[in-house]
Amino acid sequence: MKEKTIDYVLRATWISIAKMYNEEASKEGSTMATGFVLLNIDPEEGTPSTSLGPQMGMEATSLSRTLKTMEEKGLISRRKNPVDGRSVLISLTDFGKDMREYSKKVVLTFDEAVKKEIPKEDLQKFTEVAEKIMELISSKKIYKE
């Protein structure tokens, strides 16, 4: 059997997680992307649209489509940012807040299930390895410019 690359293990794991989240989200007529956005919007103050994309590592066009769908479903509202009139503030509607709580519950249920099955030391090492990989990538130590 061929050895699996780190890339393969990470990608296959994330695809499985994304599929699981999408299956759960579909029970409420939603998607994983919508849930992810809901969790990144401040439920009390709202969040400037310009900070959402970078905060989530999402492309502007994907985010725009997701926000449009969310607005059509009544999850969010948009209004001028009172602090900076050039930007738009994304706020959760009451329905959006309810769905945010649902999304939060789904994520925490996954988190607790994993913590229950995998020893704390292993999870700590996993986090350290993942952070080191992100550091290698962000510092351009893999593919130098």
C-alpha positions in Angstrom: 0.0 0.0 0.0 1.3 3.4 -0.9 2.0 5.9 1.9 -0.6 8.6 2.2 0.7 12.2 1.9 0.0 14.8 4.6 -1.9 16.7 2.0 -4.1 13.7 1.3 -4.9 13.0 5.0 -5.7 16.7 5.6 -7.9 17.0 2.5 -9.7 13.7 2.9 -10.4 14.6 6.6 -11.7 18.0 5.8 -13.9 16.7 2.9 -15.4 14.2 5.4 -16.0 17.0 7.9 -17.5 19.3 5.3 -19.8 16.5 4.1 -21.0 15.8 7.7 -21.6 19.5 8.3 -23.5 19.9 5.1 -25.7 16.9 5.9 -26.5 18.4 9.3 -27.1 21.8 7.9 -29.4 20.4 5.2 -31.7 19.2 8.0 -32.5 22.9 8.6 -32.4 23.9 4.9 -28.9 25.4 5.2 -25.3 24.8 4.2 -22.0 24.5 5.9 -20.9 27.8 4.3 -24.0 29.6 5.7 -23.3 28.2 9.2 -19.7 29.3 9.0 -20.7 32.8 8.1 -23.4 32.9 10.8 -20.7 31.9 13.4 -18.5 34.8 12.2 -21.0 37.6 12.5 -21.1 39.3 15.9 -24.7 38.5 17.1 -25.0 41.8 19.0 -23.2 44.4 17.0 -23.1 43.0 13.5 -19.9 42.7 11.5 -18.5 44.9 8.7 -18.8 43.0 5.4 -15.2 44.0 4.5 -13.9 42.1 7.5 -15.9 38.9 7.0 -14.0 37.6 4.0 -10.5 37.9 5.5 -11.7 36.7 8.9 -13.0 33.5 7.3 -10.4 33.1 4.5 -13.3 33.2 2.0 -13.1 34.6 -1.5 -15.1 37.8 -2.0 -17.3 36.4 -4.8 -18.2 33.2 -2.8 -18.9 35.4 0.2 -21.1 37.8 -1.8 -23.2 34.8 -3.2 -23.5 33.3 0.3 -24.5 36.7 1.8 -27.1 37.3 -0.9 -28.6 33.8 -0.3 -28.6 34.5 3.5 -30.4 37.8 3.0 -33.0 36.2 0.7 -33.6 33.5 3.4 -34.0 36.2 6.1 -30.9 35.3 8.1 -29.2 38.6 7.8 -29.8 42.3 7.1 -27.4 44.8 5.6 -27.2 48.5 6.7 -24.7 51.3 6.4 -22.0 51.1 8.9 -22.5 54.0 11.3 -18.8 54.1 12.1 -17.6 54.0 8.5 -20.2 55.1 5.9 -18.3 53.5 3.1 -18.9 49.9 4.4 -21.9 47.8 5.1 -22.7 46.2 8.4 -24.0 42.7 8.3 -26.4 41.9 11.2 -28.3 38.8 12.2 -32.0 38.8 12.1 -33.9 36.9 14.9 -34.0 33.9 12.6 -30.3 34.3 11.8 -29.6 34.3 15.6 -31.6 31.1 16.0 -29.7 29.5 13.1 -26.4 30.7 14.5 -27.2 28.8 17.7 -28.0 25.7 15.7 -24.7 26.0 13.8 -22.9 26.5 17.1 -24.5 23.4 18.6 -23.5 21.3 15.5 -19.9 22.4 15.8 -19.7 21.9 19.5 -21.3 18.4 19.2 -18.6 17.4 16.7 -15.9 18.9 19.0 -17.2 17.0 22.0 -17.5 13.7 20.1 -13.9 14.0 19.0 -12.6 15.0 22.4 -14.4 12.0 23.9 -12.7 9.6 21.5 -9.2 11.0 21.2 -6.9 11.5 24.2 -6.2 15.1 25.2 -2.5 14.7 24.6 -3.1 13.5 21.0 -5.4 16.4 20.3 -2.8 18.8 21.7 -0.1 17.3 19.5 -2.5 17.5 16.5 -3.1 21.2 17.1 0.6 21.9 17.4 1.3 20.0 14.1 -1.5 21.9 12.3 -0.2 25.2 13.7 3.3 24.4 12.5 2.0 23.5 9.0 0.1 26.9 8.9 3.3 28.7 10.0 5.4 26.9 7.3 2.8 28.0 4.7 2.4 31.6 5.9 6.1 32.2 6.2 6.6 31.0 2.6 9.1 28.3 3.9 7.8 25.7 1.5 7.7 27.4 -1.9 10.0 30.4 -1.8 9.0 33.4 -4.0 
